Amino acid sequence: MASLALTGSISASYLPSSKETLCGDHSEFAFSAKTWSRSNRPSLRLTRGVVPVKNTLKSADVAEQAVADRVSRSKPVTLRAIVTIKKRPGNKVTDIFRKGLDFFVQDPLGEDIVLQLVSTEVDPSSGLGRRSKNTTLRKVSTGEHTVEYAGEFIIEDQFGKPGAILVANRHKAEFFLETISLQGLKTGLISFSCYSWVHSQENEVSQRVFFSNEAYLPSSTPRGLKDIRASELKTLQGDGTDMRKPWERIYDYDVYNDLGNPDKDKKLARPVAGGAVPYPRRCRTGRPPTKSDPRAEFRLAVTSKNYVPRDEDFEQVKTEAFSSGRLRAIVHRLVPTIITHFTATPDEFDTLTDIDRLFYEGIRLQTELAENDRTFWDIVPEQIRQLIDADKISNAIKYPLPPLLAKDKYAWTRDSEFGRQMLAGLNPLMIERLKAFPPTSSMDTGICGTLGSAFEAAELEKHLEGLTVEEAIKAEKLFIIDYHDVFMPLINRINSLKGRKNYATRTILYLDSANLLMPVGIELCLPVSKDKPNGSKRAFYPTKDATGFWIWQLCKTHVRSNHSAYHQVVSHWLQTHACIEPYVIATNRQLSAMHPVAKLLDPHLRYTMQINATARQTLISAGGVIEQCFTPGQFILELSSAGYEQWRFDKQGLPADLLQRGMAVEDKNSPDGLRLVLEDYPYAADGLLVWSALKSWVTSYLSVYYDSPDSITSDTELQAWWNEIKTKGHPDKAEGWPSLNNKQDLVEILTSIMWVASGHHAAVNFGQFLYSGYVLNLPSLTRKLIPEKDDPEYKELLQNPQGFLLATLPNQTQATTVMAVLELLSTHHPDEEYLGQRVQKYWTGDEKVLEASNEFEERVAEVQEIIEKRNNDPKLMHRHGAGVPAYELLLPTSGPGITARGIPNSVSI
């Protein structure tokens, strides 16, 4: 690429200076002569630059006229750029891992940051947006978290309105650019909301492009910005080759082929998810294949970082909070594991009190290890020892007390609490209205044996307050949690694993006259096997005798195990984390940063790719936490894929989901056009408030930009975005995609994406420690089947039912590992952005958009007030009452920590 230096002659009276910038594509034209005439055209000398000669001058005549016009109209204008750069905070965590000198030490004056303006107007000589001369910066102020620099541009008044800034970093280190504001224009301040890492030109050769905060549809893009709008998208798309480097910003797709580790151990090989095993796509890293399996991608060590585009990584505050949380989780997981080796029954809870001690008494290090030759302190590394010191209270390490346990220690035994949690617990997305009895299966009889059910109407009717099953169905009082078909194909393989025994379960629940949802029947099913050629289906019902009580508790434990596993790998991981990642990729690849939809979605896509990359290394990977501690074990991917086969985009919006499950019916006279079948359904009732607020905001926002009937279909970037989500992000799903032909279609699509990223994720994530932190309430796995009367273990159950229950639950290592991880995942970090909040400065300057944004913020505040009133309503017993936790998971705001409330904008943990 090259720029041009012109030498010729020009009258001194017309020459403003010895050098004049022609605002071409990064071009400077130098003039040094005394006269200018058609007979004395300038000679051309090629010098180093960025634009080919053929693009710089279309013809000598055009060039002469352009220069003459500029010189005759020349009125220099001075613009001042204020640049805000985030400091790197200094603390122990960052100091350990940072390399090299701090950016501000290397260049305190900012002389190695180079800026250039790009006009919305076209330079006739190049056909591209006019460019200013380069300018460097000087430091003007230092704040607590940021440093401000300033620079000046001298432009001619015909330069036009600046629409973009090119930034070059001549440092060896990256820096985080927050904002740029441009002062001195007659039209007022122009702002650039950047919030991006700018890497050294040693790594990133081309200049970074940042657009002003004015949004444009592709068809309305100013002529001067069209070329860089297109070229920036090409940069982000990459070419699909090579291994990605940490500083790159390339977004591309790949299958989930990096979860296994066959080079380390053949037993750690895992199937490729995507294709034959249907699954969404993830971010491509380009790492080489494993030696053992060319289809599998080489897996990094846990201490290394998976590639994500640089701006998708956590910012410093989030990184430090997350790292600290991970270390704390290690402590809480490590200490009980060490302690267990000094007990009479290693790795087991001997009594129910042993579980409670983790919260109430903690682990008393000195007393419990005093009689051993090696003390605890001899075993634990120094870094973890420091955290233990910080966490010690009365020489004990305690887990946070889950509010559920604090309110009612025995809540897990009550049927009313079991039913309540299906509506207001950790996974309230599974309950369906029972529409026909008995429940049936669509599975092959070769897997499940008989297709019927073991439920008996006569037994159920003992608990229906005088109603028949058919009458209860007609009265919309019977509901079902059905895990039969999704678990049945996996049960034999799960039960062949060491320490795993599970059923495929069905649970029928009844809404009684007190408006409490009560379980009235549980069916435990086993598939066809050598021992059971017809499979097995056993039905159980509530009973008052002692033996029946304990068997009923065991039945609920197995249901909870199904519920917990499905929640973790489908309702949570798949439906939010995995399904959203393709939206992040497509948005960056197909929607310019100037596109209004990209601006709308931006806060809802924050940090998702980084947290997913971390999960692929530690949570859902072969040998990871989910495999070790949850029911499906190494078959979690198959369970997750089975959930994906049932997934449809057009059912991800809350109203569509409720209608599909029969938990709502269409009603034109009700808000959102539907009526809840079960009024006291906290997740649905509060969720519809959030959904309505989101939809109203999306509708108002889009109305600013899409004002004609064909504006949606003619939006080339938008149509490419939607097509890529379907064909590249979710190519294994051919059905369930709505059309994108008008504004209403777009409203539904965007509201669904924003709901899943915010409300749906909040509902299934931030209550994890509240409900699963207490292993008796929601165990992650089960280790024993319920014996029949002629089984040898039946006698063991009768003699020691509490011991049998403890042997069915996860062992101490599994339980405390889950507790430690869920403590981390349930924590809000200090830089969290909640629904209705937008902390990025200058993201828009449009008055109509700002007005709509303020209305959305007010609407969210109203939602919070309504939910708080509901939580104090004694008639709503699924969220109010003695020992009943208020339903706060969809309260929009929260402080940091484990709060079991708050809706972040995005899937960020």
N, C-alpha and C positions, 0 to 999 in steps of 0.2 A: 504494500500500500504506500502511497506517496502523496505529498502536498506539493504545491507549486510556488516557486519564487519568480516573480515577474520583474523583469528589468526593462525599462524603456524611458519615455520622457513624459513629463506632466508639468503643467504650469505651476510654479511655486505658489501662486495665489490660491490655488485650489487644494493644496496639500496640507492637511491638518497635522500631520506628523510624518516622520521618516518611515514609519511602518503603519500599515492599515490592515486590520483584520477583515477578511471578506466573509466571515461567518459561513464558510462552506463546511464540509464534513471534516472537522478537525484540521482546517487548512489555514495557513497564513500566507498572505501575498505581500511581498516587500517591493516597494517602488523607489527607485532612485534615478531621477532624470529631470530635465528642465521643461520639456515640452511634451504635448500629447496630441497626436493627430492620426487620421486614418492612414496616412502615408507612412507613419512611424509607429506601427503596432509593436507591442512589447515582445521581446524574445522570452522564451520560457526555459527555466532551469529546474529540473526535477530534484527535489530534496526529500529527505525522509519524513514520512507522515503516515496517514492512515487511509487516504482516499486515492483510487486510481486516477491517472490523468484523464482518462476518457470520461469520468464522471464529474470532473471539475470544471472544464470549459466545454460547453456544447459547440461553441464557435467563437472565433475571435470577435466577431461583431457583437454577439451577446455579452461577452466579457467586457468589452469596451463600454457598452451602454450601461451595464450594471454598475461598473466603477464610476462612470460619469454621474449616474443618478444618485449614487450614495454620497459622492463628494459634494454635490450641489445641495443635498438635504442634510448634511452632517450636523447633528446637534448632540454632542456627547452627554451621556447621562451616567451618573455614578450610582451603582447599586451596592448595597452592603449585605453580605451573607453572614448570618449567625449560625454556626454549626455546633450542635450539641453531641458530645461523645461520652459514652458511659465509662466511668472508671472501672478498673478491675479492683474489687474490694480485697484487701489483704487480710487473710486469716489463716489459721493453721491448715485447713483443708486445702485451700488453693495454694498455699506456699509449698506444700508437699509435692503437688503435681505440676505446678507451673514451671516452664522452662524459659531460660533467657531473661533479658531485662525487660522491665515494664515499658510499655509503649511511651508513656509520658516521660520516662527518664531518657529514652533515646532521642526524643524530639519534643522538647518542652515548648517550642515556639510553633509547632505545626507546619514547618516549612516543607515537610515531605508529604503533605496532603495536598493534592492538586485538584482544583475544581474547574469545570467549564460549563457554561450555560448552553442550552439548546432551545432555540425559539420555536414557537408554534408556527411561525411564518417560514416560507420556503425561500432559500437563496436562489435567485434565478440562474445564477452561474453554475450551480451544482444540482439543482432539483431536489435538494435535501434541506432539512431545517438549518437555519442560520446558527453558527457557532460563535461564541465569544472567544476572547483570548483566555488563556489559562490564568488562574490566580492561585496563590498559595495562601496559607492562613497564619494568623498570630493568636496566641492565647490571650483571652480578655478576662476570664474569671474562672474560679474553681469552686464548685459546690461540694456538698457532702457525697453525692453519688455521680456527678457529671462534671465535665470540663467544657467550657464554651470557648470557641475560637471564632475569629472574624476574618473576613476577606473582602476585597472590593473588586467589582467589575466595572469597567468603563465601556459602555456600549453606545451606539448611535440610536437616536430615538426611533428610527425606522426598523430597528432590530426586531421589534414585535414582542409579544408576551412570552417570557420564558416558560416552557412547559416541562423541561427536564433538566437535570444536572448530571454531568458525567464526573465521576470521582475516581481518582487514581491514588493508590497507596504505595509510596516509595519506601515505606518501612520494611523491616524484615518481619515484623509482627503484625497480626491482624488487629483491628480495632472495631468496636461496636458503635455504629453511627445511628443515633436516635432521630434527630430532626435537623432540618435546614430551613431557615426562614430568610426570605429575600425582601429587603427593605429598599425604598427609594423610588418605587414605581408610582406613577400618577393614579393607577387603578388600585393601589393599596398593596398590602402584604401578600406575598405568595409563599405558601408553606409546602414543605416536603416531609411527609411522614415516612421515615426510612426503616428504622428498627431492624438493622441488618448488619451482619459481619462483613467488613471489607478486608479482603486478604491482600497480602503483599503482591506487588507486581511480579515478584519472583515466582509466585505460584499462579496468580490470576493475571495474565498478561493484559487482557482488554480492560478498558475502563468500566466501572460499574455504572449502571443507569438507574436513576431515581426520578420518578415522575412526580409532578405536583399533585396536590390532593384533589384536583378536579377530575371527576370520573367522566369517561367517554365510552359510548358504545363504539364498536369498530367502524361503523358507517359515519360517525360524527367525529372521528379522530382528526385533529388539525393536521393539515398536510405536512407540516414540518416535523411531526412526531410519528408519522406512519411507518417510516423505515425502521426506527429504533424500537417501535412497538413490536414489529414483526421479528426483528433480529433478537430481541431479548427473549421472546418465547422460544426461538430456535436454540438459544443457549441453554435454556432450562430443560429442553427436551433431550438434548444430547443426541448421540447417534447409535446408542444401544451396544457399544463396544467398550472394551477395556474395563479394568477394575477401577472402581470409583476411589477418589482420593478425599481425605478428610475435609479439605477446603472447598470442594466442588459444590455446585448447586444444581446438580442434574437429577431430574425426576424421571424414573422409568419403572416398568413393571417386571415382576418375576413371580414364580410359584414359590410355595413354602417347601423348599428343599434343603433348608439349613437347620432343621430341628434335630436331626440325628447326628451321630458321631461314629460311623462305622469303622473309621481308621483306628479309633481307640479300642473299640470292642464291637464285634458283630451284633451283640445283643442290643447295642445302642442304635442300630439301623432303624430308620423310620420311613414310612411311605411318603412319597411326594404328594403334597396337598395342592390341588389345582390340576384339573384335567380329569383323569380317571377317578380320582377322589375329589369331588367338587369342592371348591373353596375360593374365596376372594384372592386377589393378588396383593403382593406386598412390594416394598421398594426394592429395586434391583441394586445389588452391591457389586456384581461382576467378579466376585471371588472365584478362584479356580475350583474345579470339582475335587472330591475326595479321591484317594487312590483306590479305595475299595469299591466305590460305586460312582460312575461318571455322571449319574443323574443327580447326585447329591452335591451340595455346595460345601466346600471346606468350612468347618465351624471354628470360630474364634474362641480363644480362652475367655472365661468369664470376666477376667480382668481387662480384656480388650473391649473396644467399642465397635459395634456394628455401624457401618456407614449409614448416615442419613444426610440429606442436603444440609449444609452448614446452618442455615437459618431455622431448621427444624429442631436443632439441639436445644437443650435446656439453657436458659439464661443463668447467670452466675448464682443468683439467689436460690433459684430452683435446684440447681446442681448441688449446692452446699446443703440445702435442707434435705434433699433426697439422699445424698451420701451419708449425712449424719443419721438419717432414719434407717438406712441399710445397716450401718454399724450397730445401731441400737437393736435392730432386729437380730443381728448375729448374736449379740449379748444375750438377749432374751431366749434365743433358741439354743445357744451353746451351754449356758449355765445349767439348765435342767438336764441336758444330755449328760454332762459330766457328773452331776449329782446322782443321777440314776445308777451309776456304776458303783455307788457306795451303799446301795439299799439292798434289802434281802431279795427283792424280786425286780431285777434290773429292767428298766424301760416300761414298767407297768404302773398304772395307778392302782394302789392296793385298796383304797376306799374312796368314796365320793368326797370325803374331806380332803384327800390329797389334791383333788382338782381345785377345791375352794381355796386351799392354802396359797396357791399361786397368786391370788388376788388379795386375800385378806392379810396373810402373814408374810408372804414373800418367801424367798429362799435365804435362810440364815446361814451365811457362808462359814463363819468361824465355828459355830456349834456343830453343823452337820458334817464338817470335814476335819474336826479337831482330832479325832481318834485315828486318822490315817497318817502314815509317814509323810506322804506328799500332800502339801496343802493345795488348795485351789489356786493360790497365787503362783505356785510353781508351774502350773499348767497353762495359764492364760497369757497371751502376748501382751506386751506393754500398752499398745494402742487401745486394745479392748479393755485392759485393766483401768485405764483412765476414764473410759466411759462408765465402767462399773462404779468407780468412785463417785462420778457425777450423779449416778442413778441410785446410789445407796441411801436407804432411809433406815435408821436403826440397824445398820449392818445387815440389811436384807434387800434383795432385788424383787420388786413387785411388778406384776403386769397391771396395766390400767384396769380399773374395775368397770366392766361393761354395764351401762345403765340398766339393762334388763335384769342382770343379777343383783344390782344394788336395790332395785325396786321390789323384787320378789324372787327370793332364792329358789323357790320351787315352781316357778312359772312353767318350766319345761315339762312338768308332769301334767299340767292342766289341759284338757281338751279344748277349752275355750281359747287358750293361748295358741295352741296348735292351729286352730282355725283362723284366729286373728292374723297370724303371720302369713297366711296365704293371701291376705288382702292388704296387709300393711307391713310385711316383713321384708326379707332380703330379696325374695324373688316373687313379686306379686303379679308376674306376667303369665303364670301357668294355669291359673284357675279358669275353668270354662263352665258355662251353664250346661247341665245335663239335659239333653233334648230327647233321649231315647234310652230305654232300659230293656235288657242289660247292655252294658257297653260292649262294643265289638272291636275286632282287630282286622286290619287289612293285610296281615302278614300271611306268608305261606305256612300251611299246617306242618310242613317238614321242619319248621323252626320252632313254632310255638305249640305244636300239638293241636288240641281242640281250639277252635276260634271263639268259643263261647266264654262265659265268665262264671266264676264260682259264687258270685253274689246271689243271694236268695232274697226275693222281695219280702217274704214273711219276716226274715230276720231284720232287714232294714226298717220295716214298718213298726217294729218295737220302739224305734227311736224317732218316729215322725209325728208324734203328738196326735195320733188318731187318723192321720192321713194315709192313704195308700200311696204307693210309689208313683202311680200315674197322676194322682191328684197333686202330689207335691211337685212333679215336673210341670204340670199345667199352671200351678201357682208360682212358678219360677223360684222355687225354694231348694232345689237340689243342684249341686255343683260337683265337679269332678276335677281331680288332678291326675292326669293319665300319662304315666311314663312307660306304659307297656311296650308299644311298638318301637320306641327309640332305644330302649335298653335291651330288649329281648335278643337281638342278634349278637350282642356282646357278652351276655351273661356267662356263657360257658367259658369263654376265654378269660373274663375277669375272675371267675371263681377258680380257674386253674393257677392263678398267681398266688404266691406265698402271702398269707395274711390278708386275703381278700375273699369275702363271701357276701353276695348281694343278690337281690331279686329285681325283677321288673315289676313296678308297683302301680296300683290304681287306688285312689282314695275318693270315696264319696262323702260329701259334706252337706249338711242340712242347716238352713237358716231358721232358727227356732222362733218361738213367739216372743222371746226377749230380744230378738234381732241380733243374736249371737250365732256365728257360724261354727258348727260343731261337726267333727268327724263322726260318721255313723257306720262306716265300713271301710276296711282296708283289704285289698287283694294282693297277695304275694305270689308271683309267677316265676317258674323256672322253665327254660326251653327243653326241647327234646334232647336226650343224652343217652348214653349206654345204660346208666342207672335208671333213667326215667324215659322210656321209649315214647310215652305219650305226653311228656312234659308234666308240669305240676302247677295246679292253681288252687290256692287255699284262701278262704275268706275269713276275716276276723271282725268281731263287733265289740263295742264297749261292754264291759261287764263289771259287776261289783265285787265278785269274789277275789281273794288274794292272788291266786294263780292267774286268773284272767286279767287282773290288773297289770301284773308284770309282763305277761305276754303281749298285752295291748301296748305297753310302753316300748317293748322290743319292736312291735310292728311299726309304731310311729318313728322309731329310730331308723328303720330301714327306709321308710318313706323319706325321712329327712336326708338320709344319705344320697338317695336319688336326686332329691331336690337341691342339695348342696352342690353335687357334681354338675348337674345340668345348669344350674345358675352360673357356676364358675366358667365353664367352657363354652356355653351357648348364650345364655341371656346376657352375660357380662362380656367375656372375651370376644366371642364371634360377632354378636349383633351390634356391639358398639366399637370396640377396638379394631377388629379385623375388617369389618364391613365399611368403616369410615376411612381407612387408609387409602383405598382407591379414589375417594373423593378428594383427599388432600393432593394426591399425585395428579389427577386430572385437572384440578383447579389451577395448579401451578404450570402445567404443561399447555393448557388450552385457553386460559383466561388471563389476559394481561393484568398487571397490577393496577392499570387504570380502569379496568372493567368494573362497573358498579356491583356485579354479582361477586366478583373476587373480593371487593372491599367489604361487602356484607358478610361473606362467609369467613373472612380472615380470623376473627376471634374464636370461631367455633372449630378451627382446625389446628389451633396452637398446641404444640408439644406432642400431638398424637403419634407421629412417626417415631419420635425418640422413645416414648414409653413403650411402644410396640416392639422396637428393636431390642430394648432391654428385656422385655418379656420373652422374646424368642431365645434369649441366651440363658435365662435363669428360671422362668416360670413354666413355659409350655414345652421346653426342650426335653430331649431324651435324658432321663435321670433328674429332671428338674423338680421343683417343689410340687407341681400339680401331679406329676406321675408318682412321686413318692407318697403323697399324702391324701390323694383323692381317689374315690372308688374306681374309676376306669383304669387307673394305672397307665401302662404304656399304650392304652387304646384311647386316650383322650382325643387324638386327632380324628379317629373314626367316629366318636360320639359327636364331636364338633361338626364334622362333615355331614352327619345325619341331621343335625339341626339346620345346617345350611341348605340341605335339600328341601326343607320346608319353608325356607326364607323367601320372601317376596318383597321387593321394594315397595310396592303399592300397599303393603300391610304394615309398614314401619311407622306410619303416622299413628298417634294414639287413638283417634276416633276409629280409624279403619281396623286397628288391632282389637279394640273393644267389641266392635260389631262382629268381627270374625269369630271371637271367642264366645259370643252370645252374652257378653256382660253388659251390653247396651243394645238398645233398639232405636231405629230411626224415629224421630219425633220432630216435626217441623216447628212445633211450638216451644221447644226447649233450646237452650243455648247450644251452639255447635250442631244443632239439628239432630241430637240424640238424647235419649234418657237412659240413665244407669238403671239396670235391673236391680242392683243391690246398692241402695243409696249410701250406706255406710261402708264404702269401699275407698279407703283413704288414698291409695295410689291413683286410682282413676279419677276421683273427685278433685283432688289437688292437681293432678296432672292435666286435666282439662282446662283448669285456670291458666296453667303455664302455656299449654298449647295455644289457647285463645290469644294470649298476650303476644306470643311469637308470631302467630299468623297475622294479627293486626299490624304488627311492626313490619313484617315482610311485605304485606299488601301496600302499606303507605310508602315504604321505601321504593318499591318497584314502580309505583305510579309516577314517581319523579322522572324516571328514565324511559319507561315504555309507554308511549302515549298514542301509538297508532296500532291498528289491528294487525299489521304485518311486521311490527317491530321485533317480535319474538322469532318468527321464522326467518327473518332477514339478518338476524344476529349470527354471523358466521362463527364467532368464537363460542358463543353459547351452545349452538347446535353441535359443534365439534366436541365441546366439553361433555355434553349429555351422551353423545354417541360413544365417546371414549370410556366413560364410566361403564356403559353397558357392554361394550365389545372387548375392552382391554382390562378394565378393573374388575368386572364380574362376568367374564366370558362363559362361565359354566352355567349361568342362569339365563335361559332363553325367554322365560315368561315373567310376568309381574311388573313390567316396565311401563309406566304411563307415557302417553305421547307428550310432546312438548311443542304445542301449536299456538298457544295463547298465554296471556298473562296469568290466568287462573291455574293453568297447568304448572307454570313456573312457581307460583305461590305455594301450591301443594308440595312440589318437589323440594323446594328450599326449606319450607317449614318442617318437613319430615326429617331432612338432614340435620337441621339445627335442633330439633327435638331430641333425636337420638343422641347427638353429641352432648346435650345439656341435661334435660330432664330425665330421659331414660337412663343415661349413664349414672347420674347422681343417685337415682332410686336404687340401682343394683350395686353401687360401689361403696358409698360412704356409710352404709349400715353394716358393713362386713364384720367389723370388730364388735359392734353392738349385738349382733345375732350369732355369728360364727365364732366369736372370741371365747364363748363358753361352750365347750365341747359337748356337754349334755344337751344343749338346746338345738344345735345344728351340726352334727358330726360330719366330717368330710369323707368318712368311709366306714364300712362295717366289716368285721372280721369273723363273724359267726352267723350261721343260719339259725332259724328258730327250730328247735328239734320237735319232731312229732312224738306222740306218747310212747311209741315203741322204740324210739332211738335211745341209745345209752346216755346221751347228753341230757335227756329230759330230766333224769334224776338229779343231775348237777344243777339244772335250772331250779328245780323245786327246793333243793337244799340251800342254795346260795344265789338267789335271784339277783341281788345287787352285784355280786362277783361276776355272774354271767353277763350282766349288762356291761360292766367295765371291760370284760374280755371281748365284747362285741364292738366297743368303741375303739377309736384310734389309740395306739399306744402313746406313751408319754412323749417320745421324740416326735412322732407325727403330729400330735395335738399341739405341742409347744412350737413346732415349726410353723404350723398354720397360724397360730396365735401371733407369732412374731411377724410373719408376712402380712397378715391382715391388719395388724397394728400400723404397719407402714402404709398399706394401700388405703386405709381409712383416714389418713391424715391430710388435712388441708395445709398447703404450704403458704408462706407469707406473701408470695407474689401472685396468689390466685386471683383470677378475674371472674367475677360472678355475673350471672344473668342481669342484663341491664347496664353493666359497667363496660367502659371502654377506656382503658388507661392510656392508650397510645394518643399522643397529642397530634392534632392537625390531621386526623384521618380523613376528614372531609371539611370543606368550607361552605358547602351548599346550605343555605338557610332553611330550605324546605326539609332537607334530610335531618339537619340538627333539630328542627322542631319535632319531627316524627320520632327522632331518637329520644328526646326529652319526654315525649308522651309515653314511649315504651318504658322508660325508666320509672315514670310515675305509675304506670300500669303494673309493673313488677312489684313496686312498693305496696300497691293495693292487694296484690295476690298474697303477699306476706301477711298483711293484716287479716285477710279472710281466713287463711290457714290457722293463724294463731287463735282466732275466735273459735274455729271448729275444734281445735284441740282442747278448748275449755267447755265444750258443749257436752253435758252429761248424757244426752240422748245418743251420742255417737260413741258407743262402747267399744268399738274397735280402735279407738284412739284416745279414750279417756276412761279413767276408773282407777281403783286401788291396784297398785302394782303394774298398771298398764303404761308403757312408754307412749308419750305423745308422738304423733306421726309428723316428724320434722324433716324427713329426707328431701322433701320438695319445698321447704322454706328456701327462698332464693339466696339469702346471704348467710355468711358464717365468719367466725374468726378462725385463726390458724389452730391446728391441732385436731384431735379426734373429737368431733362434735356431733356426728350423725345428723348433720343438716348442711344446707348450702348447695347451690347449683352452679358449679363452674361452667363457663361458656363452652369448654371443650373437654375431650377425653384426655386428660393430662396426667393421670395417675392410674 
